[in-house]
Structure formats: C-alpha cells, structure tokens
Amino acid sequence: MSEEELYDVSEFWKFKMRVGLVKSAERIPKSRKLIKLLVDFGDEERVIVAGIGDQYTPEDLLGKKMIFVVNLKPKKLMGIESQGMLIVAEDEKTGKVYLITLSEEVPVGIKVW
C-alpha cells in the first residue's frame, strides 16, 4: 500500500456506522443499479439508496441486518434523497459485490467501529 493510501486513524472515527434492518426494498424506475431501502435503526428509519441492483434484487435485501454509514450529507439519486450508505465488500478483480450481513443477535441501531 502506498503512503497516499494510508490515513491517520482519526480520519476513520469521523464516520458513524450503525447496524440497520432493511424493512422494505424496491427498484428505482429507470435505473439498472439503484435500489431504494427503508432501513430501521431502532430509534429512526431512513431511506438509503444502494447501487447494487445489477447484482441483487430487492428481495435479496429485505429483512437483512447490515452496516450503514449514517453521518454522510444527504444526496439525491434519481430524485430520491439518500440518507446514508450501505457497506458492502467488492472483489476488485471481478467486480462482484458481497453483502455483509449480521446475525440475529446483533441489535438494530448499535454502533459499529
């Protein structure tokens, strides 16, 4: 890894990540990749738009507990305001995206670090 790719740990702590439960998921019309998620964080629900619709269906995401970044500035994607970002793993060689799901005993809303 090059020096330009290294960050001080204080940069990492700027991001707030929490466990969320996908309550609903639907494709965004006229988009090949975007899926609109309604995510439950225990104390609130948020709409988060994820760009993984070319590899996953809404049904694949429904009811899954996953990790989300929750302190990003909202961004409009295809007219829908996204209030966070889904964390996934990606194979850089193949472009395959993998969902990072959590077991049932992990509480919704807890902090990830």
C-alpha positions, 0 to 999 in steps of 0.5 A: 500500500502506498503512503497516499493510501494510508490515513491517520486513524482519526480520519476513520472515527469521523464516520458513524456506522450503525447496524440497520434492518432493511424493512422494505426494498424496491427498484428505482424506475429507470435505473439498472443499479439503484435500489431504494431501502427503508432501513430501521435503526431502532430509534429512526428509519431512513431511506438509503439508496444502494447501487447494487441492483445489477447484482441483487434484487430487492428481495435479496435485501429485505429483512437483512441486518447490515452496516450503514454509514449514517453521518454522510450529507444527504444526496439525491439519486434519481430524485430520491434523497439518500440518507446514508450508505450501505457497506458492502465488500467488492472483489476488485478483480471481478467486480462482484459485490458481497453483502455483509450481513449480521446475525440475529443477535446483533441489535438494530441501531448499535454502533459499529467501529 
